[in-house]
Amino acid sequence: MPAWFVVRAVVPEGDRAAFDRWYAQEHLPDALRAFGAQRGWRAWSRVDPSVHTAFYAFASVAAAEAATTPDRLAALIAEFDRCWGTRVTRARDILEVVDEQSPPV
């Protein structure tokens, strides 16, 4: 089953526009290359506008885990921290798809 690597960031309102540009133009392309992910998406929460979530798709949990080891994340984390310091907090997770259904025909 597929898996997702998910990064949830909390971005102060005053940094949102700059963060949005940086993530779209620099970080997402860099992360996709570094991870070898199948695809990547970004989203802003409609419930809490400070919450930004990035999703990276992998064919399996094993692929997601192999792509996001500490040594593979180190350069991306360092660049994130250089740009945003402690202003933007974040959490990472790997989600394993355990069930996939389509609506009945």
N, C-alpha and C positions, 0 to 999 in steps of 0.2 A: 504494500500500500504506500501511497505517497506520504511525504512529510513536509512540514513547514518549519523554517527557522523564522522566528518572529522577534522583532525588536520594538519595544514600546518606549517612547520618549515623552517626557513632560517638558514642554517648551514655554518659557515665559512669553506673554503676549507681545512684548516689545521686540522679541527675537524671532517671532514667527516668520515674517517675510524673508529675512536673511537666511534662516534655517531652511525654509522651503526651497529657495533658490539653490543653496549649497547642496542640499540632499539630492535634488533632482539633477543638477548639473555635474556634481562631483562624486558624492558619496554612493548613491545608488549604482551608477556605472562601475565605480571602483569595487564595490562589494560584490556585484554580480561577477566581475572578472575574478576576484580573489576566491570566491566560493565555488565558481563553476556551476552556479544555480541554473535551473532550467528557465526560470522567469523571476521577476521581482515586481512587487506592487508597493505603493505607498498610500496611506489614507490618513485623513484628519477626522477625529471623532466629531460627530454632530451633537453628542451629549456634553462633552467637555472639550471645547476648542483648543485647549492646551495639549491635548494628547495626539501624538503622531505615532502611527504604527507602520512598520515596514515588514513585508512578507516576502520570503524567498522560498521558492518551490524546489523540492528534490524528489527523486524517484523513490527514495526509501529513507527510513530513519538512519540506517547505516551511512548512506550518502550524506545526509545532513550533519550527522555527528562527525564524519571524516572531514567535511568542509569547514567546520566551525571549531576546530581544536584551538587551544590557546595560541599556538604558534601561528596559525592561519589568521586569527583575529587580531593579533598584536599590533600590526601596522595600522589597521583600520581603527582600532581603539585609540592608538596614539594620535592619529590625525583628528579623530572626533574630539578627544580631550584638548588638543592644541587649539582647535577652533571654538569649542564651546565650554571648556573648563568644567566647572561645577554648576554652571547656569542651567544646563540641560541634564536631567537625570534620566537613566534608562535601565531597562531590564530586558533580558534575553530569555528565550524559551525555544525548545524544539517540540513541536506538536506532531504526534503520530495520528494519521487518519486511520480510524478503526472501523468505519462504516461509511459507505457511499451509496446513496440511493437517488434514483430519478423518479419524478412523479409517474404514477401509473398512466398508461396510455388509454 
